């Protein structure tokens, strides 16, 4: 009898589990997901502080707060109570945490540095810098903090709202020069270190704390990011030494442990070229630089020096996966340390480099905080921020490869329902990423899950031009945007049809930014799609040249200016071919988008409307290139679902208010 009862209980448990896992995920479920980012591990490796993001629907925002947890996962609590707290940094001894915040009720005062004991307690305001500050770093002895801050507004600027476009430090807005300062922790006295007409974009202090390596620009024009150069500043005297002098953008400058050289990320050492950025090393005595990570093919994110200076650890993405790697500084030999099937984003390492903190997510699971033992490579997940995800049906996410029209191998992620029957054809969505040098990753993304649970198959192709692969693939659509990349996407659709997954009579295309650009081009070249959803697109390159961010178009994807390359600018614009479009199309655009300006969607909409094509255009006030307000995000996603359901499957999806 006991065995029978036990068996019945077990059967009931399995039945209950099966029942709870039948729930389909919705747009609102995706919006409710708790996010975790930037886990900063303490110097001794015992604690982690991270930024946690949660939806506050009534306030129409996502609230970000700082949380602490022990690396054994036993203790986990909210450290600070204000939703403006950000950018936490451990003191060298691990006893204090500095962070930026605009708490205090005076938004005009800007963000200031606050201190809190890592053991807990009330945060104390460290700086009271006029107009706030932007970035900071602890000195190695923990007695001071160096920070960058914008110069005070002059009387001639106060109350003045005219913008002198591209003059002085203005760029495309009322930007100001910024300089370095240092503040003593004990007496809270500030001292200005530099007084230059430049903008400090990042800083890194030398091992002895006496020097700062900085990225600076002496102008602030939107399309001239390559004019940022690395300098060294003596904290005591303010003396400046220029290290790089080129037309290539650098980033992530760091000091080697011996203080004799600097490392930084750059795609090229002379010009702004389209390559994957690599770790470079410059000798401070000779100013000669060399590539350290040249044997790695893919994208490098954060990197960390070993204590002895012989190795550099880095978070690298190869294809759709991200893992931890190491490279020998002398020989350039690269070794992959982890083999995680997902996005293992290493964000920080302990002082002895024995532990690393990371987030890890997969197509079925949002990111959680993880700790890895760097010696044994044992990974431990120490949070479960979204337990509700266990009740949703996880999609099947398969990496597939196919040959494009010219024989180039292309990789993509194909999402299908887990319960799809063999031979069952599904309504299908071609989903094109942004960029062009973006990439679809094997991590969590809400909308593919939503569409799959509605019965769609979704293909996300990493067409030529995508990062995370070889330099050759990254450069594959230079002066050919809408050429080979379009064929990569179409042959991917053909591959999904050949597999018996995509129903060729029920297909849609969607995309944002470059995805909207290539999606718009796609519907001018073929009528095989029943619907299109296009966001933040560009349709006419010549009219966008002065309005938006044009350096990548001028340098790489079209080449030259509209008066030098008039034919290419015209032929590669989807608006030039709008007479071919028959696909019902919904358009989305933020009115404050300065990357791809809102007029680009307007002219495409008007052209479709005048031609009698089914079309709809939703403009969103206050929104930049990527939307910030949750209510706008929900409207965008729900209206897209309604449009695709209507024209692909012939169903009536009602957009209802959030419950």
C-alpha positions in Angstrom: 0.0 0.0 0.0 2.8 2.4 0.9 4.5 1.7 -2.4 1.3 2.3 -4.3 0.7 5.6 -2.5 4.2 6.7 -3.2 3.8 5.8 -6.9 0.6 7.8 -7.1 2.2 10.8 -5.4 5.1 10.6 -7.9 2.7 10.4 -10.9 0.8 13.4 -9.5 4.0 15.4 -9.1 5.0 14.7 -12.7 1.5 15.6 -13.9 1.6 18.8 -12.0 5.0 19.7 -13.4 3.9 19.0 -16.9 0.8 21.1 -16.3 2.8 24.1 -15.0 5.2 24.0 -17.9 2.5 24.4 -20.5 2.1 28.1 -20.0 3.0 30.3 -23.0 5.2 33.3 -22.3 3.7 36.7 -23.2 5.0 40.2 -23.8 4.1 41.1 -20.2 5.9 38.0 -18.8 9.0 39.2 -20.7 8.7 42.7 -19.3 8.4 41.3 -15.7 11.8 39.5 -16.0 14.3 40.7 -13.4 17.6 41.7 -15.0 21.1 41.3 -13.5 24.2 43.0 -14.9 27.8 44.1 -14.1 28.6 41.8 -11.2 31.7 43.3 -9.4 33.5 40.8 -7.2 35.3 42.0 -4.1 39.1 41.9 -4.0 39.2 38.8 -1.8 36.5 37.0 -3.9 34.0 36.6 -1.1 31.3 39.1 -2.2 29.6 40.4 -5.3 27.8 43.6 -5.9 25.6 43.9 -9.0 22.9 46.0 -10.7 19.4 44.6 -10.6 16.7 45.9 -12.9 13.0 45.5 -12.2 9.9 46.8 -13.9 7.9 49.6 -12.2 4.9 49.7 -14.4 3.0 52.5 -12.6 6.1 54.7 -12.8 6.7 53.8 -16.5 10.3 52.8 -15.9 12.7 50.0 -14.9 14.2 50.6 -11.5 17.9 49.8 -11.1 19.3 49.1 -7.7 22.5 47.7 -6.1 22.4 44.3 -4.5 25.0 42.2 -2.6 25.5 38.5 -2.4 28.1 36.2 -1.0 30.0 34.1 -3.6 28.8 31.0 -1.8 25.3 32.1 -2.5 24.2 32.0 1.1 23.6 35.7 1.7 21.7 38.0 -0.8 20.3 41.4 0.0 19.6 44.9 -1.4 22.5 47.2 -0.5 21.2 50.6 -1.4 17.7 52.0 -1.5 17.8 54.6 -4.2 17.0 53.8 -7.8 19.7 56.2 -9.2 22.6 54.3 -7.6 25.0 52.8 -10.2 28.6 52.1 -11.2 29.7 50.5 -7.9 33.5 50.0 -7.3 35.2 48.2 -4.4 37.9 49.9 -2.4 41.3 48.2 -2.6 40.9 46.7 0.8 37.3 45.6 0.1 35.9 47.4 3.2 34.0 50.2 1.3 32.1 50.6 -1.9 31.9 53.8 -3.9 29.1 54.4 -6.4 27.5 57.2 -8.4 24.1 58.5 -7.4 21.8 61.5 -7.9 20.1 60.9 -4.6 19.4 63.9 -2.4 16.5 65.4 -4.3 18.5 67.9 -6.4 18.6 66.5 -10.0 20.5 69.6 -11.2 23.4 68.7 -9.0 24.1 65.7 -11.1 25.6 62.4 -10.0 28.0 62.4 -7.1 30.2 59.8 -5.5 28.8 58.1 -2.4 30.5 55.7 0.0 29.0 52.8 1.9 30.7 50.2 4.1 30.6 46.8 2.5 29.4 45.4 5.8 26.3 47.6 5.5 25.0 50.8 7.0 24.0 54.2 5.6 25.7 55.6 2.5 27.7 58.8 2.9 28.1 61.5 0.3 31.8 61.9 -0.7 31.7 64.6 -3.4 29.7 67.7 -3.8 31.1 68.6 -7.2 29.3 71.3 -9.2 27.1 69.8 -11.9 28.1 66.3 -10.9 30.7 63.9 -12.4 30.8 60.9 -14.8 33.5 58.4 -14.0 35.9 57.5 -11.2 38.5 55.1 -10.0 40.0 54.3 -6.6 43.7 55.0 -6.0 45.7 51.8 -5.2 46.2 52.9 -1.5 42.5 53.6 -1.1 43.1 57.1 0.3 41.8 59.0 -2.7 39.6 58.7 -5.8 40.3 60.2 -9.2 37.3 61.3 -11.3 36.3 63.1 -14.5 33.8 65.9 -14.5 32.4 68.4 -17.0 33.7 72.0 -16.6 31.2 74.3 -14.9 28.7 76.1 -17.1 29.7 79.6 -17.8 27.3 82.5 -17.4 27.0 82.7 -21.2 25.6 79.2 -21.3 23.1 79.5 -18.5 19.6 79.9 -20.0 20.9 79.6 -23.5 19.3 76.9 -25.6 20.8 77.6 -29.0 23.1 74.8 -30.2 26.1 75.7 -32.3 26.2 72.5 -34.3 29.7 70.9 -34.4 31.4 74.0 -33.0 33.9 73.7 -30.2 32.9 71.0 -27.7 29.2 71.1 -28.6 29.0 68.2 -31.1 25.2 67.6 -31.6 24.2 69.0 -28.2 25.3 71.3 -25.3 28.3 69.2 -24.3 31.2 70.7 -22.4 34.8 70.0 -21.9 35.6 67.6 -19.0 38.8 67.2 -16.9 40.4 65.2 -14.2 40.0 65.8 -10.5 41.2 64.0 -7.3 39.4 63.9 -4.0 40.9 62.9 -0.6 38.7 60.3 1.2 39.6 61.6 4.7 39.0 65.3 4.4 36.9 65.3 1.2 39.0 68.0 -0.4 39.0 68.2 -4.2 41.8 69.2 -6.4 41.6 69.8 -10.2 44.4 67.8 -12.0 43.9 69.0 -15.6 42.6 72.2 -17.1 42.4 71.3 -20.8 40.0 72.0 -23.6 39.2 68.3 -24.0 36.7 65.6 -23.0 37.8 62.7 -20.8 36.0 59.6 -21.9 37.7 57.0 -19.7 40.5 56.6 -17.2 42.8 54.0 -15.6 45.2 54.5 -12.8 48.7 53.1 -12.7 49.6 50.4 -10.2 51.2 53.0 -7.9 48.4 55.5 -8.4 50.6 58.3 -9.5 49.5 58.3 -13.2 46.3 58.2 -15.0 45.8 56.8 -18.6 42.9 58.6 -20.2 41.0 58.5 -23.5 40.4 62.1 -24.5 38.9 64.1 -27.4 39.5 67.7 -28.3 36.2 67.9 -30.2 32.9 66.3 -29.7 31.4 65.8 -33.2 29.2 62.8 -33.5 31.0 61.1 -36.4 34.5 61.7 -35.2 34.9 59.1 -32.4 38.1 57.9 -34.0 39.8 61.2 -32.9 39.9 60.0 -29.3 43.6 59.4 -28.2 45.3 57.9 -25.2 47.2 60.3 -22.9 49.0 59.9 -19.6 48.4 62.4 -16.8 50.6 62.9 -13.8 48.2 63.2 -10.9 50.5 65.3 -8.7 51.6 67.8 -11.4 49.0 67.6 -14.1 51.7 67.0 -16.7 50.4 65.3 -19.9 52.1 62.9 -22.2 50.4 61.8 -25.5 50.7 58.1 -26.2 48.7 57.5 -29.4 48.4 59.7 -32.5 46.3 58.2 -35.2 42.8 58.2 -36.7 41.7 54.9 -35.1 39.4 54.7 -32.0 40.9 53.1 -28.9 39.0 51.8 -25.8 39.5 50.0 -22.5 43.0 51.3 -21.7 44.6 49.5 -18.8 48.1 49.4 -17.2 50.3 46.3 -17.3 51.1 45.2 -13.7 54.7 46.5 -14.0 53.5 49.9 -15.1 55.8 49.9 -18.1 53.2 49.5 -20.8 49.5 50.1 -21.6 47.0 47.7 -23.1 43.9 48.9 -25.0 41.4 47.7 -27.5 41.5 48.9 -31.1 40.6 47.5 -34.5 43.5 49.2 -36.3 46.6 51.2 -35.3 46.3 54.0 -38.0 42.8 54.4 -39.4 39.1 53.8 -38.5 38.9 50.3 -40.2 36.2 47.7 -40.0 37.8 44.9 -38.1 37.1 43.1 -34.9 38.8 45.1 -32.1 41.9 43.4 -30.7 44.0 43.8 -27.5 47.0 45.9 -28.2 50.1 46.7 -26.1 52.1 49.9 -26.3 55.5 50.2 -24.7 55.6 53.5 -22.8 59.4 54.0 -23.4 59.3 53.5 -27.1 55.6 54.1 -27.8 55.7 51.1 -30.1 52.6 49.1 -30.2 51.8 45.5 -31.1 48.8 43.2 -31.3 48.5 40.6 -28.5 45.2 38.8 -29.3 45.7 38.5 -33.1 45.2 34.8 -33.0 41.6 35.1 -31.7 38.8 35.4 -34.2 35.8 36.9 -32.7 34.7 39.8 -30.4 36.5 40.6 -27.2 34.6 42.3 -24.4 36.2 42.9 -21.0 39.7 41.8 -20.3 42.0 41.4 -17.2 45.7 41.2 -16.6 47.2 38.3 -14.6 49.2 39.4 -11.5 52.5 38.4 -13.1 51.7 40.2 -16.4 52.3 37.1 -18.4 48.6 36.4 -19.4 45.5 38.4 -20.1 42.1 36.8 -19.5 39.2 38.0 -21.6 35.5 37.5 -22.3 35.3 36.6 -25.9 32.5 35.8 -28.3 33.0 33.2 -31.1 29.9 33.0 -33.2 26.9 33.0 -31.0 28.5 31.9 -27.8 30.6 33.9 -25.2 33.2 32.3 -22.9 36.3 33.0 -20.9 39.7 32.9 -22.7 43.3 33.6 -21.9 46.1 34.8 -24.1 49.8 34.8 -23.4 51.2 38.3 -23.7 54.6 37.2 -25.1 53.5 34.6 -27.7 49.9 35.5 -28.4 48.7 32.0 -27.8 45.0 31.8 -27.1 43.3 29.2 -25.0 39.6 28.8 -24.4 38.9 28.1 -20.7 35.2 27.6 -20.6 32.8 25.7 -22.9 29.5 27.1 -21.9 26.6 26.8 -24.4 25.2 30.3 -24.0 26.4 33.8 -23.1 28.9 33.5 -20.2 29.7 37.2 -19.7 32.7 37.5 -17.4 32.5 41.0 -15.8 35.1 41.0 -13.0 37.9 39.0 -11.3 39.2 38.9 -7.8 42.5 40.5 -7.0 44.4 37.2 -7.1 42.4 36.2 -10.2 41.3 32.9 -8.6 37.6 33.8 -8.9 35.5 35.5 -11.6 32.0 36.9 -11.5 29.8 36.6 -14.6 26.2 36.5 -15.8 25.1 33.5 -17.8 22.0 33.2 -19.9 20.7 30.8 -22.6 17.8 31.1 -25.1 15.5 29.5 -22.5 16.8 31.3 -19.4 17.5 34.9 -18.5 20.8 35.9 -16.9 21.8 34.9 -13.4 24.9 35.7 -11.4 27.6 33.0 -11.6 31.0 32.5 -9.9 33.8 30.5 -11.6 36.9 29.1 -10.0 39.5 30.1 -12.6 41.9 27.2 -11.7 39.4 24.4 -11.7 36.9 26.1 -14.1 34.1 25.0 -11.9 31.0 27.2 -12.4 28.4 27.9 -9.7 25.1 29.8 -10.3 24.4 31.7 -7.1 21.1 33.5 -8.0 17.7 32.4 -9.2 16.2 35.8 -10.1 13.4 34.5 -12.3 12.0 31.2 -10.9 8.7 31.9 -12.8 10.6 30.9 -16.0 10.3 27.3 -15.0 6.6 27.4 -15.7 7.0 28.6 -19.3 7.5 26.4 -22.4 11.1 26.8 -23.4 11.7 27.0 -27.2 14.0 24.7 -29.1 16.9 26.9 -30.2 19.1 25.2 -32.8 22.3 26.5 -34.4 22.1 25.9 -38.1 24.5 26.7 -41.0 23.9 27.0 -44.7 25.6 28.2 -47.8 24.7 31.6 -49.2 24.4 32.3 -52.9 28.1 32.8 -53.3 29.1 29.8 -51.2 29.8 31.8 -47.9 28.9 29.7 -44.9 26.3 31.6 -42.7 25.2 30.6 -39.2 21.9 31.4 -37.5 19.7 30.5 -34.6 16.4 28.7 -35.5 13.8 28.8 -32.8 10.9 26.3 -32.9 8.3 25.1 -30.5 9.5 22.3 -28.3 6.4 20.2 -29.1 6.6 20.6 -32.9 5.7 17.4 -34.7 8.1 16.1 -37.4 7.1 17.5 -40.7 4.9 20.2 -39.3 5.2 23.4 -41.2 5.0 26.6 -39.1 4.3 30.3 -39.8 7.8 31.8 -40.0 9.6 35.0 -39.0 12.9 36.2 -40.5 14.4 38.3 -37.7 17.3 40.6 -38.7 19.7 42.0 -36.1 20.9 45.6 -35.8 24.4 46.9 -36.6 25.2 46.2 -39.3 28.1 44.9 -37.1 25.7 43.4 -34.6 25.3 39.7 -33.9 22.6 37.3 -32.7 23.8 35.5 -29.6 22.8 32.2 -28.0 21.4 34.0 -24.9 18.0 34.9 -23.7 15.8 37.2 -25.9 12.1 37.7 -25.1 10.4 38.1 -28.5 11.6 34.8 -30.1 10.2 33.1 -27.0 6.9 34.9 -27.3 6.5 34.2 -31.0 7.5 30.5 -30.6 4.9 30.1 -27.9 2.4 31.5 -30.3 3.3 28.8 -32.8 5.8 30.6 -35.0 9.3 29.5 -36.1 11.9 32.2 -35.9 15.2 32.4 -37.8 17.9 34.8 -36.6 20.7 34.8 -39.3 24.1 36.2 -38.6 24.5 37.6 -42.1 27.8 38.9 -43.5 28.7 42.1 -41.6 28.1 40.4 -38.3 30.7 40.7 -35.5 31.8 37.7 -33.4 33.1 35.8 -36.5 36.1 36.4 -38.7 37.3 39.8 -40.0 36.4 38.6 -43.5 32.8 38.0 -42.5 32.6 41.3 -40.7 33.8 43.2 -43.8 31.7 41.1 -46.1 29.0 43.8 -46.8 31.4 46.7 -47.3 30.0 48.8 -50.2 27.5 46.1 -50.6 24.8 46.7 -48.0 21.7 45.0 -49.4 23.7 42.7 -51.6 25.4 39.7 -50.1 23.8 40.2 -46.7 20.4 40.1 -48.4 21.3 36.8 -50.1 22.5 35.4 -46.8 19.1 36.1 -45.3 17.2 34.7 -48.2 19.2 31.5 -48.4 18.6 31.1 -44.7 14.9 31.3 -45.3 15.3 28.7 -48.1 17.1 26.5 -45.6 14.3 26.7 -43.1 11.8 25.8 -45.9 14.0 22.9 -47.0 14.0 21.5 -43.5 10.2 21.4 -43.6 9.9 23.9 -40.8 8.9 27.2 -42.5 5.6 27.4 -44.3 6.5 29.4 -47.5 3.0 30.8 -47.6 3.0 32.2 -44.1 6.2 34.2 -43.6 7.1 37.6 -42.2 10.2 39.7 -41.8 11.1 41.9 -38.8 14.1 44.1 -37.7 15.2 47.1 -35.9 17.9 49.7 -36.9 20.0 47.8 -39.5 17.4 45.1 -39.2 14.8 47.6 -40.3 17.1 48.8 -43.0 17.8 45.4 -44.5 14.2 44.4 -43.8 13.0 47.4 -45.8 15.4 46.5 -48.6 14.1 42.9 -48.5 10.5 43.8 -49.2 11.6 46.0 -52.2 13.4 42.9 -53.7 10.8 40.1 -53.0 7.1 39.7 -52.3 7.5 36.3 -50.6 6.7 37.8 -47.2 3.1 38.3 -46.1 4.0 41.0 -43.5 6.9 43.2 -42.4 7.7 45.0 -39.1 10.4 47.6 -39.4 11.8 49.8 -36.7 14.2 52.7 -36.6 15.1 52.2 -40.3 16.9 54.3 -42.9 15.3 54.3 -46.4 17.1 57.1 -48.2 20.9 57.3 -47.5 21.5 60.7 -49.2 18.9 62.5 -47.0 20.1 60.8 -43.9 23.8 61.7 -44.5 23.8 64.9 -42.5 21.0 64.0 -40.1 22.1 60.7 -38.5 25.2 58.8 -37.6 27.0 58.5 -41.0 30.6 57.4 -40.4 30.0 53.7 -41.0 28.0 54.4 -44.2 30.6 56.9 -45.5 33.6 54.8 -44.6 32.4 51.2 -45.2 28.9 50.2 -46.2 28.3 52.6 -49.2 31.6 54.5 -49.4 32.1 58.2 -50.0 29.6 61.0 -49.8 26.3 61.5 -51.6 27.9 63.8 -54.1 30.9 61.5 -54.7 28.9 58.2 -54.8 25.5 59.5 -55.9 24.6 56.3 -57.8 25.5 54.0 -55.0 23.6 56.1 -52.5 20.5 56.0 -54.7 20.7 52.3 -55.7 21.3 51.1 -52.1 18.4 53.0 -50.7 15.1 51.0 -50.3 13.1 54.2 -51.0 14.5 54.1 -54.6 12.7 50.8 -55.1 9.5 51.4 -53.1 7.4 50.9 -56.2 8.1 47.2 -56.0 6.7 46.8 -52.5 3.4 44.9 -52.0 4.1 43.6 -48.4 1.8 44.9 -45.7 4.2 46.9 -43.4 4.1 48.3 -39.9 6.7 51.0 -39.0 8.0 52.1 -35.6 10.3 55.0 -34.8 11.3 57.2 -31.8 11.0 60.9 -32.3 14.3 61.6 -30.5 16.3 59.1 -32.6 19.5 60.8 -33.7 21.1 57.6 -35.1 18.4 56.9 -37.7 16.1 59.9 -37.8 12.3 59.6 -37.7 11.8 61.2 -41.1 13.3 58.1 -42.7 10.3 56.0 -41.6 7.9 58.9 -42.5 9.0 58.9 -46.2 8.7 55.1 -46.5 5.3 55.2 -44.8 4.1 58.0 -47.1 5.3 56.1 -50.2 3.6 52.9 -49.2 0.4 54.7 -48.3 0.3 56.6 -51.6 0.7 53.3 -53.5 -2.1 51.7 -51.6 0.0 49.2 -49.7 -1.4 48.2 -46.3 0.7 50.2 -43.8 0.7 51.7 -40.4 3.2 54.0 -38.7 3.6 54.5 -34.9 5.8 57.4 -33.7 6.9 57.5 -30.1 7.6 60.8 -28.4 10.8 61.2 -26.2 12.2 57.9 -27.5 15.8 57.6 -28.8 17.2 54.8 -31.0 16.4 52.2 -28.4 13.2 52.7 -26.4 13.4 53.5 -22.7 9.8 53.7 -21.5 8.1 50.4 -20.7 4.7 51.5 -21.9 6.2 52.4 -25.3 8.0 49.1 -25.4 4.8 47.2 -24.7 2.8 49.1 -27.3 5.5 48.4 -29.9 5.6 44.7 -29.2 1.9 44.2 -28.9 1.1 46.1 -32.1 3.7 44.1 -34.0 2.2 40.8 -32.9 -1.3 42.1 -33.9 0.1 43.0 -37.4 1.9 39.8 -38.0 -1.0 37.6 -36.8 -3.4 39.5 -39.0 -1.4 39.3 -42.3 0.5 36.0 -41.8 -2.1 33.8 -40.1 -5.3 35.7 -40.7 -6.0 35.9 -37.0 -7.4 38.8 -35.0 -5.1 39.6 -32.0 -6.5 42.2 -29.7 -4.1 44.6 -28.1 -5.3 44.8 -24.5 -4.1 46.9 -21.6 -1.7 45.3 -19.2 -3.5 43.5 -16.3 
